[in-house]
Amino acid sequence: MADTRSRMVDAAIRGLQRHGAAGMSFTDVLQDSGAARGAIYHHFPGGKTQLVAEAAARNGEEVRAALATLPAGDPRTVVTAFLDAIRPVLAASTAGGGCAVAAITVGAGEPGSGETDLRRAAAGIFASWGQILAERLESPDLAPTEAGELATTLIMLLEGAHVLCRAAGDLEPFEQAARTAVALTRARLA
């Protein structure tokens, strides 16, 4: 069984995915993780900002590791594998899920709230996803710059699909974007 701190980070990831940073509460994290109330500041002396940052970083690394398992070399295969990999994640969005990393980019924007640091952290996480995806996409048919642009587009598709699928309550917005992404990739490589 995971230690208390790890369980709290996992619970925070789920809280971010369901409620966003503003809606995630320590009470929910404690209940979901089974941690005692005193564990909050023992494990996270920086409070909610520290917990949220660590949860987003862990979730970001999990996604990055999953992206690293995609096949490499043929952009058409990579795009299709990426879309297949994210489809179940987006299915969770139809039931109210979301992206824990994106969740830390949205909020009141109060100076000094730690939000600027969280946004920078999210930007770094998204950039790391784009980098690993671009590496998978590079091929004789797709130069590094083009691979990077396609990777960014795919990350944008993922994040936008979270929002649209959650709003619609179904996967159709993702399916439309996926068909377009595949068609554009084929056209680019033709």
BELWO-V957321 format. One record per residue. N is the residue number from 1. D_FIRST is the distance of its C-alpha to the first C-alpha in whole Angstrom. Layout:
N,D_FIRST
N,D_FIRST
This chain:
1,0
2,4
3,7
4,9
5,12
6,10
7,9
8,13
9,14
10,12
11,14
12,17
13,17
14,18
15,20
16,22
17,22
18,24
19,26
20,26
21,26
22,29
23,27
24,24
25,23
26,21
27,21
28,20
29,17
30,16
31,16
32,14
33,11
34,12
35,13
36,16
37,19
38,20
39,17
40,19
41,21
42,20
43,17
44,20
45,23
46,25
47,24
48,24
49,25
50,23
51,20
52,22
53,23
54,19
55,18
56,21
57,21
58,18
59,19
60,22
61,21
62,19
63,22
64,24
65,22
66,23
67,26
68,27
69,26
70,29
71,32
72,35
73,39
74,40
75,40
76,40
77,37
78,35
79,36
80,35
81,32
82,31
83,32
84,31
85,27
86,28
87,29
88,26
89,25
90,28
91,28
92,25
93,28
94,30
95,28
96,27
97,25
98,26
99,25
100,23
101,25
102,28
103,27
104,28
105,31
106,32
107,33
108,36
109,37
110,38
111,39
112,37
113,34
114,32
115,32
116,34
117,31
118,29
119,32
120,32
121,29
122,29
123,32
124,30
125,27
126,30
127,32
128,29
129,29
130,33
131,33
132,31
133,32
134,36
135,35
136,34
137,37
138,40
139,42
140,46
141,47
142,45
143,45
144,42
145,44
146,44
147,40
148,39
149,41
150,40
151,36
152,37
153,38
154,35
155,33
156,35
157,35
158,32
159,32
160,35
161,34
162,31
163,33
164,36
165,34
166,32
167,36
168,37
169,34
170,34
171,34
172,38
173,38
174,36
175,37
176,41
177,39
178,38
179,41
180,43
181,41
182,41
183,45
184,45
185,44
186,46
187,49
188,48
189,48
190,51
